[in-house]
Amino acid sequence: NLSNNPVANLGWKSGTQQSPITLIAYPGHTPIIDCTNGGWQSANPTPAINQNGIALFYSNWWIIDGFEIRGCGWWGIRGLYSNNITIRNNHIHHNLADGISFAYGSDIYIVDNEIDSNGLIPKGCPVYHKFCHGMYLGGDTSDSSCTMKSVTVRRNYIHDHHGFGMHIWGGNSCTQVESNTLIENNLLVNNQYGGWEISKAYLGNRYRNNTVVLTGIPTPTAPSPYGEYASLLQIQYATATNPQNQVYNNIFYAAQSSYNVPWYNRTIPVYTIIVRDGTSAAASILNNNLWYVSSKTPWIYNGNYQSDFNAQYKSLTGWDTNGILANPLFVNLYGGDYHIQSGSPARNRGNNNQCSTFDLDNQPRPQEGICDIGAYEFP
């Protein structure tokens, strides 16, 4: 609801390439936008339904740097028809729906943010799970370009959401759109619906050197009309097959194959990957990824249920001919340290042509001739 009142309305105001408008924390300070005036920490928090964080509508050349945004009604930061926007060094959490949401824009740079726990507070996730992600990038049929273009999402820690860590969505009737998006060196951890979803005509993008982990999926506070499930990666509803989305050098790790949802009183599956249809499969190429799930973990390919990812994945899809099905040997899985140990099979197994220039620690890649899979280079 774009009419919801933002705390900071930056709409219809623009800087220039030479002089972007910068909203930045004073050194040593962390300004806080708290839409509930502290109420988000209470035992029964009620988000401010008619109050939101920062709005960038029809705005160009802005930098938002160093804020904490929490307890807001729909989103922490929302961009619409805005271009050349940098969002960095922010902590965006415990908002009713999406942490960061952008639609119809280009040249967006989202880097070094922590985005967590959005859509999980009571009364959260107001319109099923698609508005309860760490980050939403998308468009719909009201815009000829259909999607976001030239977006970079780098070095973000995105965790503990009702929806996906990242939801990337084009419009229902979009045709082929090359959106030139780069998603690299992010940690997507314990988001209930999984790491990311790539949908519709969002084509020609690169998803590389990310680490997607599900160890303890948060229990949502309200049911979704779609039902509940989780997947490390979901690909669906593409309307064209060229240029392909390229998914390289990522670690996908699921420590559990199911979880319980109290109001269904039943066990919900954790799928390794969901590929909804054949066009989406043809629009995607996956290689040099590391997958670790238990035996007999279910997955979906071309809309059909499959019973054993480890036994079926490579032969059925033709993907990940250089990929690995093995334990990545994180330094401390449950302690949240996703660096790899010296004996990790992810070491020196990436594709250098698809490798990020630096890792999540800003360490140059590769260190040993061939880059490592995942967000971190060894050592």
DAHUJO-V811041 format. One record per residue. N is the residue number from 1. RES is the residue in one letter. SS is DSSP state (hx for helix, st for strand, lp for the rest). PHI is phi in radians with two decimals (NA if undefined). NEAR is the number of other C-alpha atoms within 8 Angstrom. Layout:
BEGIN
n: (N & N)
res: (RES & RES)
ss: (SS & SS)
phi: (PHI & PHI)
near: (NEAR & NEAR)
END
This chain:
BEGIN
n: (1 & 2 & 3 & 4 & 5 & 6 & 7 & 8 & 9 & 10 & 11 & 12 & 13 & 14 & 15 & 16 & 17 & 18 & 19 & 20 & 21 & 22 & 23 & 24 & 25 & 26 & 27 & 28 & 29 & 30 & 31 & 32 & 33 & 34 & 35 & 36 & 37 & 38 & 39 & 40 & 41 & 42 & 43 & 44 & 45 & 46 & 47 & 48 & 49 & 50 & 51 & 52 & 53 & 54 & 55 & 56 & 57 & 58 & 59 & 60 & 61 & 62 & 63 & 64 & 65 & 66 & 67 & 68 & 69 & 70 & 71 & 72 & 73 & 74 & 75 & 76 & 77 & 78 & 79 & 80 & 81 & 82 & 83 & 84 & 85 & 86 & 87 & 88 & 89 & 90 & 91 & 92 & 93 & 94 & 95 & 96 & 97 & 98 & 99 & 100 & 101 & 102 & 103 & 104 & 105 & 106 & 107 & 108 & 109 & 110 & 111 & 112 & 113 & 114 & 115 & 116 & 117 & 118 & 119 & 120 & 121 & 122 & 123 & 124 & 125 & 126 & 127 & 128 & 129 & 130 & 131 & 132 & 133 & 134 & 135 & 136 & 137 & 138 & 139 & 140 & 141 & 142 & 143 & 144 & 145 & 146 & 147 & 148 & 149 & 150 & 151 & 152 & 153 & 154 & 155 & 156 & 157 & 158 & 159 & 160 & 161 & 162 & 163 & 164 & 165 & 166 & 167 & 168 & 169 & 170 & 171 & 172 & 173 & 174 & 175 & 176 & 177 & 178 & 179 & 180 & 181 & 182 & 183 & 184 & 185 & 186 & 187 & 188 & 189 & 190 & 191 & 192 & 193 & 194 & 195 & 196 & 197 & 198 & 199 & 200 & 201 & 202 & 203 & 204 & 205 & 206 & 207 & 208 & 209 & 210 & 211 & 212 & 213 & 214 & 215 & 216 & 217 & 218 & 219 & 220 & 221 & 222 & 223 & 224 & 225 & 226 & 227 & 228 & 229 & 230 & 231 & 232 & 233 & 234 & 235 & 236 & 237 & 238 & 239 & 240 & 241 & 242 & 243 & 244 & 245 & 246 & 247 & 248 & 249 & 250 & 251 & 252 & 253 & 254 & 255 & 256 & 257 & 258 & 259 & 260 & 261 & 262 & 263 & 264 & 265 & 266 & 267 & 268 & 269 & 270 & 271 & 272 & 273 & 274 & 275 & 276 & 277 & 278 & 279 & 280 & 281 & 282 & 283 & 284 & 285 & 286 & 287 & 288 & 289 & 290 & 291 & 292 & 293 & 294 & 295 & 296 & 297 & 298 & 299 & 300 & 301 & 302 & 303 & 304 & 305 & 306 & 307 & 308 & 309 & 310 & 311 & 312 & 313 & 314 & 315 & 316 & 317 & 318 & 319 & 320 & 321 & 322 & 323 & 324 & 325 & 326 & 327 & 328 & 329 & 330 & 331 & 332 & 333 & 334 & 335 & 336 & 337 & 338 & 339 & 340 & 341 & 342 & 343 & 344 & 345 & 346 & 347 & 348 & 349 & 350 & 351 & 352 & 353 & 354 & 355 & 356 & 357 & 358 & 359 & 360 & 361 & 362 & 363 & 364 & 365 & 366 & 367 & 368 & 369 & 370 & 371 & 372 & 373 & 374 & 375 & 376 & 377 & 378 & 379)
res: (N & L & S & N & N & P & V & A & N & L & G & W & K & S & G & T & Q & Q & S & P & I & T & L & I & A & Y & P & G & H & T & P & I & I & D & C & T & N & G & G & W & Q & S & A & N & P & T & P & A & I & N & Q & N & G & I & A & L & F & Y & S & N & W & W & I & I & D & G & F & E & I & R & G & C & G & W & W & G & I & R & G & L & Y & S & N & N & I & T & I & R & N & N & H & I & H & H & N & L & A & D & G & I & S & F & A & Y & G & S & D & I & Y & I & V & D & N & E & I & D & S & N & G & L & I & P & K & G & C & P & V & Y & H & K & F & C & H & G & M & Y & L & G & G & D & T & S & D & S & S & C & T & M & K & S & V & T & V & R & R & N & Y & I & H & D & H & H & G & F & G & M & H & I & W & G & G & N & S & C & T & Q & V & E & S & N & T & L & I & E & N & N & L & L & V & N & N & Q & Y & G & G & W & E & I & S & K & A & Y & L & G & N & R & Y & R & N & N & T & V & V & L & T & G & I & P & T & P & T & A & P & S & P & Y & G & E & Y & A & S & L & L & Q & I & Q & Y & A & T & A & T & N & P & Q & N & Q & V & Y & N & N & I & F & Y & A & A & Q & S & S & Y & N & V & P & W & Y & N & R & T & I & P & V & Y & T & I & I & V & R & D & G & T & S & A & A & A & S & I & L & N & N & N & L & W & Y & V & S & S & K & T & P & W & I & Y & N & G & N & Y & Q & S & D & F & N & A & Q & Y & K & S & L & T & G & W & D & T & N & G & I & L & A & N & P & L & F & V & N & L & Y & G & G & D & Y & H & I & Q & S & G & S & P & A & R & N & R & G & N & N & N & Q & C & S & T & F & D & L & D & N & Q & P & R & P & Q & E & G & I & C & D & I & G & A & Y & E & F & P)
ss: (lp & lp & lp & lp & st & st & st & st & st & lp & lp & lp & lp & st & lp & lp & lp & lp & lp & lp & st & st & st & st & lp & lp & lp & lp & lp & lp & lp & st & st & st & lp & lp & lp & lp & hx & hx & hx & lp & lp & lp & lp & lp & lp & st & lp & lp & st & st & st & st & st & st & st & lp & lp & st & st & st & st & st & st & lp & lp & st & st & st & lp & st & lp & lp & lp & lp & st & st & st & st & lp & lp & st & st & st & st & st & st & lp & lp & st & st & st & lp & lp & lp & lp & lp & lp & st & st & st & st & lp & lp & st & st & st & st & st & st & lp & lp & st & st & st & lp & lp & lp & lp & lp & lp & lp & lp & lp & lp & lp & lp & hx & hx & hx & lp & lp & lp & st & st & st & st & lp & lp & lp & lp & lp & lp & lp & lp & lp & lp & st & st & st & st & st & st & lp & lp & st & st & st & lp & lp & lp & lp & st & st & st & st & st & st & lp & lp & lp & lp & lp & lp & lp & st & st & lp & lp & lp & st & st & st & lp & lp & st & st & st & lp & lp & lp & lp & st & st & st & st & st & st & lp & lp & st & st & lp & lp & st & st & st & lp & lp & st & st & st & st & lp & lp & lp & lp & lp & lp & lp & lp & lp & lp & lp & lp & lp & lp & lp & st & st & st & st & st & st & st & lp & lp & lp & lp & lp & lp & lp & lp & st & st & st & st & lp & lp & st & st & st & st & lp & lp & lp & st & st & st & st & lp & lp & lp & lp & st & st & st & st & st & st & st & st & st & st & lp & lp & hx & hx & hx & hx & hx & lp & st & st & st & st & lp & lp & st & st & st & lp & lp & lp & lp & lp & lp & st & st & st & lp & lp & st & st & st & lp & lp & hx & hx & hx & hx & hx & hx & hx & hx & hx & lp & lp & lp & lp & lp & lp & st & st & lp & lp & lp & lp & st & st & st & lp & lp & lp & lp & st & st & st & st & lp & lp & lp & lp & lp & lp & lp & lp & lp & lp & lp & hx & hx & hx & lp & lp & lp & st & lp & lp & lp & lp & lp & st & lp & lp & lp & lp & lp & lp & lp & lp & lp & lp & lp & lp & lp & lp & lp)
phi: (NA & -1.29 & -1.41 & -1.05 & -1.31 & -1.42 & -1.12 & -2.12 & -1.66 & -1.80 & -1.23 & 1.02 & -2.33 & -2.45 & -1.66 & -2.31 & -1.06 & -1.33 & -2.43 & -1.17 & -1.40 & -2.05 & -1.91 & -2.34 & -1.19 & -1.12 & -0.88 & 1.50 & -2.02 & -2.28 & -1.08 & -2.09 & -1.81 & -2.11 & -1.23 & -1.91 & 0.95 & 1.66 & -1.18 & -1.13 & -1.55 & -1.29 & -1.13 & -2.30 & -1.17 & -2.11 & -1.16 & -1.39 & -0.99 & -1.76 & -2.40 & -2.20 & -1.46 & -2.01 & -1.95 & -2.18 & -1.91 & 0.93 & -2.18 & -2.35 & 1.02 & -2.16 & -2.22 & -1.99 & -2.47 & 1.61 & -1.86 & -1.90 & -2.26 & -2.64 & 1.21 & -1.65 & -1.25 & -2.18 & -2.54 & -1.38 & -2.28 & -2.23 & -2.03 & -2.53 & 0.88 & -2.16 & -2.35 & 0.99 & -2.00 & -1.99 & -2.09 & -2.54 & 1.07 & -1.91 & -2.02 & -2.14 & -2.69 & 0.94 & -1.63 & -1.11 & -2.30 & -1.25 & -1.27 & -2.16 & -2.36 & -2.29 & -2.51 & 0.96 & -2.79 & -2.58 & 0.98 & -1.88 & -2.14 & -2.08 & -2.52 & 1.08 & -1.84 & -1.86 & -2.26 & -2.64 & 1.08 & -1.49 & 1.41 & -1.87 & -1.22 & -0.89 & 1.23 & -1.36 & 0.93 & -1.23 & -2.24 & 0.78 & -1.29 & -1.24 & -1.87 & -2.33 & -1.85 & -1.07 & -2.54 & -2.13 & -2.17 & -2.99 & -2.89 & -2.62 & -1.23 & -1.36 & -2.25 & -1.14 & -1.44 & 1.22 & -2.37 & -1.27 & -2.31 & 0.95 & -1.91 & -2.08 & -2.13 & -2.46 & 1.02 & -1.80 & -1.88 & -2.10 & -2.60 & 1.04 & -2.03 & -1.14 & -1.63 & -1.49 & -1.06 & -2.38 & -2.09 & -2.09 & -2.46 & -1.82 & -1.37 & -1.13 & -2.05 & -1.12 & -1.79 & -1.01 & -2.34 & -1.65 & -1.76 & 0.96 & -1.79 & -2.15 & -2.05 & -2.55 & 1.02 & -1.85 & -1.82 & -2.07 & -2.17 & 0.94 & -1.57 & -1.03 & -1.48 & 2.14 & -1.22 & -2.57 & -2.11 & -1.96 & -2.33 & 1.09 & -1.70 & -1.44 & -2.04 & 1.24 & -1.87 & -2.11 & -2.17 & -2.48 & 1.02 & -1.63 & -2.15 & -1.95 & -2.30 & -2.14 & -2.02 & -2.58 & -1.19 & -1.17 & -1.37 & -1.17 & -1.54 & -2.56 & -1.26 & -1.71 & -1.05 & -1.40 & 1.53 & -2.03 & -2.88 & -2.47 & -2.67 & -1.17 & -2.60 & -2.22 & -2.21 & -2.76 & 1.05 & -1.17 & -1.92 & -2.63 & -2.07 & -2.52 & -1.35 & -1.35 & -1.36 & -1.97 & -2.05 & -2.31 & 1.13 & -1.77 & -1.78 & -2.09 & -2.31 & -2.12 & -1.47 & -2.44 & -1.85 & -2.88 & -2.67 & -1.84 & -1.95 & -0.99 & -1.30 & -1.53 & 0.93 & -2.67 & -1.51 & -1.89 & -1.33 & -1.87 & -1.41 & -1.17 & -2.54 & -2.10 & -2.04 & -1.31 & -2.73 & -1.17 & -1.12 & -1.14 & -1.10 & -1.22 & -1.52 & -2.32 & -2.29 & -2.11 & -2.78 & 1.01 & -1.69 & -1.92 & -2.09 & -2.39 & -2.46 & -1.27 & -1.11 & 1.12 & -1.33 & -1.31 & -2.72 & -2.24 & -2.32 & 0.92 & 1.41 & -1.86 & -1.15 & -2.15 & -1.70 & -2.58 & -1.00 & -1.03 & -1.46 & -1.93 & -1.00 & -1.14 & -1.19 & -1.36 & -1.66 & 1.34 & -1.48 & 0.94 & -1.08 & -1.86 & -1.49 & -2.28 & -1.95 & -2.85 & -1.27 & -1.25 & 1.02 & -1.12 & -1.09 & -2.72 & -0.98 & -1.40 & -1.55 & 1.41 & -1.81 & -1.75 & -1.12 & -1.76 & -1.37 & -1.08 & -1.60 & -1.14 & -1.20 & -1.34 & -1.25 & 1.02 & -2.17 & -1.44 & -1.85 & -1.07 & -1.23 & -2.04 & -1.61 & -1.19 & -1.20 & -2.27 & -1.66 & -1.15 & -1.53 & 1.13 & -1.56 & -1.05 & -1.95 & -1.40 & -1.62 & -2.30 & 1.66 & -2.16 & -1.26 & -1.54 & -1.41 & 1.84 & -1.36 & -2.16 & -1.39 & -1.62 & -1.52)
near: (4 & 3 & 4 & 9 & 7 & 10 & 10 & 7 & 8 & 10 & 9 & 8 & 8 & 10 & 10 & 9 & 6 & 4 & 7 & 11 & 10 & 8 & 8 & 9 & 11 & 6 & 4 & 5 & 6 & 9 & 8 & 8 & 10 & 10 & 15 & 12 & 6 & 9 & 10 & 14 & 6 & 7 & 4 & 6 & 10 & 10 & 14 & 11 & 10 & 7 & 13 & 17 & 16 & 12 & 13 & 14 & 12 & 10 & 14 & 12 & 15 & 14 & 13 & 11 & 12 & 12 & 15 & 12 & 14 & 16 & 16 & 19 & 14 & 12 & 15 & 16 & 11 & 13 & 12 & 11 & 10 & 14 & 11 & 11 & 12 & 12 & 13 & 13 & 11 & 14 & 11 & 16 & 14 & 14 & 20 & 20 & 15 & 17 & 17 & 12 & 12 & 12 & 12 & 14 & 14 & 11 & 11 & 13 & 12 & 13 & 13 & 11 & 14 & 11 & 15 & 14 & 14 & 20 & 18 & 13 & 14 & 9 & 10 & 14 & 14 & 8 & 6 & 11 & 10 & 8 & 13 & 18 & 19 & 18 & 12 & 14 & 13 & 15 & 13 & 12 & 10 & 5 & 8 & 6 & 8 & 16 & 18 & 15 & 11 & 11 & 14 & 13 & 12 & 11 & 12 & 14 & 13 & 13 & 14 & 13 & 18 & 18 & 15 & 17 & 17 & 12 & 14 & 12 & 15 & 14 & 13 & 7 & 7 & 15 & 7 & 11 & 12 & 10 & 13 & 11 & 11 & 12 & 12 & 15 & 17 & 16 & 14 & 14 & 15 & 14 & 17 & 15 & 13 & 15 & 15 & 12 & 13 & 11 & 12 & 13 & 17 & 16 & 15 & 14 & 13 & 13 & 13 & 17 & 18 & 16 & 16 & 14 & 15 & 14 & 10 & 7 & 10 & 10 & 7 & 9 & 9 & 8 & 9 & 8 & 5 & 5 & 6 & 9 & 10 & 11 & 13 & 17 & 11 & 12 & 13 & 13 & 11 & 12 & 12 & 10 & 13 & 8 & 8 & 12 & 12 & 12 & 13 & 16 & 18 & 17 & 15 & 12 & 12 & 14 & 10 & 11 & 11 & 8 & 10 & 8 & 11 & 6 & 5 & 5 & 7 & 7 & 8 & 11 & 10 & 14 & 14 & 13 & 12 & 14 & 14 & 14 & 11 & 8 & 11 & 16 & 11 & 9 & 14 & 11 & 11 & 10 & 12 & 16 & 17 & 15 & 12 & 11 & 12 & 9 & 7 & 8 & 14 & 13 & 13 & 13 & 12 & 9 & 9 & 7 & 8 & 10 & 8 & 12 & 13 & 10 & 6 & 9 & 11 & 10 & 6 & 6 & 6 & 8 & 9 & 11 & 8 & 7 & 10 & 11 & 8 & 8 & 8 & 11 & 9 & 11 & 9 & 9 & 8 & 6 & 5 & 6 & 9 & 11 & 11 & 15 & 10 & 7 & 6 & 11 & 11 & 13 & 14 & 11 & 11 & 16 & 11 & 8 & 4 & 9 & 13 & 10 & 7 & 9 & 14 & 10 & 6 & 6 & 8 & 8 & 11 & 11 & 9 & 6 & 6 & 11 & 16 & 14 & 18 & 14 & 16 & 14 & 16 & 10 & 5)
END
